[in-house]
């Protein structure tokens, strides 16, 4: 039995029963609920991507600082590196290493599994750089021109792999 | 880790040096080889004898050359096998987490 009958306009006649009204309201509420969940998830997903991309930006900045430290302190004179410079470079490398570790934590927390291969490339490049920079500092004959060129090449590779990781974080699905 | 299992703890900075050096003794002071031969192998043997875990703290120093870490921990795995070393050894580096991860990687590579 209809609970409401609307006036007919010509051949159009509107009737709604209690059951139909309940179904319509329930459907509307469900749609609103699902839509709000999707919006919240989308906003949260975007926030996680922004955060991870910003952490990639931090790593690029720290790589730049490391590069500056090596350039300014090690390439002008050649020969053994002063203790204070060794400590500065070691500390700069530690900061870079820890910033990549922070990216890894963010990726794990956000469950961005498709970027894991790109992250592993970044880690591998960083470990190559670690050996090229920190091993000679311990025996300390200083860096010669060939070593500095090699370090520069590895830094370029690391920079590019961080940028690739950043783009992947921004564009890949989960 | 079994909470009931005994753990023997050591710190490289406190027990050996705060300024770890190169890979080999011939390259300079406080080398990875010296650390392994004079300290790590003894600690490892003691831990295995007691059926305990050996916990090594990597924090507190001026920083490590990768060759020091490889010679110390990879070198231990070359002598005793990586499975035995991984089963007994626990490594910690809060100052730089990838350092401990790298040391574990050197041990695994000796398989």
Interface residues (C-beta under 8 A of the other chain):
Chain A: X87 X90 X91 X93 X94 X97 X98 X100 X101 X123 X126 X127 X130 X131 X134 X135 X137 X138 X139
Chain B: X20 X21 X22 X27 X28 X62 X63 X64 X65 X66 X67 X68 X95 X96 X97 X98 X99 X102
